[in-house]
Amino acid sequence: MEQLLLRSGVTYRPEDSPVLFMLGFANITTGTSGESTSTVNENRIYQEALINQKVLQRVHLIHRFRYEQRW
């Protein structure tokens, strides 16, 4: 296994708003390539904002801003 990333969170969308807010937790386990079985475990909490935008009635864009705290 080289990397396993598990991410979960709760979302909130204000009424009549194109913005979606998320608060979550991630656990990342990273292994080393080759025969070694050693791994490094990392935990993070994060905040995210997703902003939907419509351009020219046909193109939909999503802007994602994520702020992570790593330890």
C-alpha positions as CSV (number, residue, x, y, z in Angstrom):
1,M,0.0,0.0,0.0
2,E,1.4,3.3,-1.0
3,Q,-1.3,5.7,0.3
4,L,-4.8,5.4,1.8
5,L,-6.8,8.7,2.3
6,L,-10.1,8.5,4.2
7,R,-12.0,11.8,4.3
8,S,-15.4,12.5,5.9
9,G,-17.3,15.7,6.8
10,V,-20.5,17.5,7.4
11,T,-21.9,20.1,5.0
12,Y,-24.1,23.1,5.4
13,R,-25.8,25.2,2.7
14,P,-27.3,28.5,3.7
15,E,-30.8,29.1,2.3
16,D,-30.8,30.6,-1.2
17,S,-27.0,30.7,-1.4
18,P,-24.6,29.3,-4.0
19,V,-22.0,28.5,-1.3
20,L,-21.7,25.1,0.4
21,F,-19.6,24.9,3.6
22,M,-18.0,21.7,4.9
23,L,-16.2,20.8,8.1
24,G,-14.3,17.5,8.1
25,F,-11.7,15.1,9.2
26,A,-9.1,13.2,7.1
27,N,-6.8,10.2,8.0
28,I,-3.9,9.6,5.6
29,T,-1.7,6.5,5.8
30,T,1.3,6.5,3.6
31,G,3.6,3.5,3.0
32,T,7.0,3.4,1.4
33,S,7.6,1.8,-2.0
34,G,9.4,-1.5,-2.3
35,E,9.6,-4.3,0.3
36,S,9.3,-2.2,3.4
37,T,6.1,-2.4,5.5
38,S,6.6,0.8,7.4
39,T,3.9,3.4,7.3
40,V,3.3,7.0,8.3
41,N,-0.1,8.0,9.7
42,E,-1.4,11.6,9.5
43,N,-4.6,13.2,10.8
44,R,-6.1,16.5,9.6
45,I,-9.2,18.6,10.2
46,Y,-10.3,20.9,7.4
47,Q,-12.8,23.6,6.5
48,E,-14.0,23.9,2.9
49,A,-16.1,26.3,0.9
50,L,-17.6,25.3,-2.5
51,I,-18.9,28.1,-4.7
52,N,-21.1,27.3,-7.8
53,Q,-20.9,29.7,-10.7
54,K,-22.8,29.6,-14.0
55,V,-21.2,31.2,-17.1
56,L,-23.1,31.9,-20.3
57,Q,-26.1,29.7,-19.3
58,R,-24.2,26.5,-20.3
59,V,-20.9,26.3,-18.4
60,H,-21.0,25.4,-14.7
61,L,-17.9,26.1,-12.6
62,I,-17.2,25.0,-9.0
63,H,-14.5,26.9,-7.0
64,R,-13.2,25.0,-4.0
65,F,-11.3,26.6,-1.1
66,R,-9.9,24.3,1.5
67,Y,-8.0,25.1,4.7
68,E,-6.4,22.2,6.5
69,Q,-4.8,21.8,9.9
70,R,-2.2,19.0,9.9
71,W,-0.6,17.2,12.8
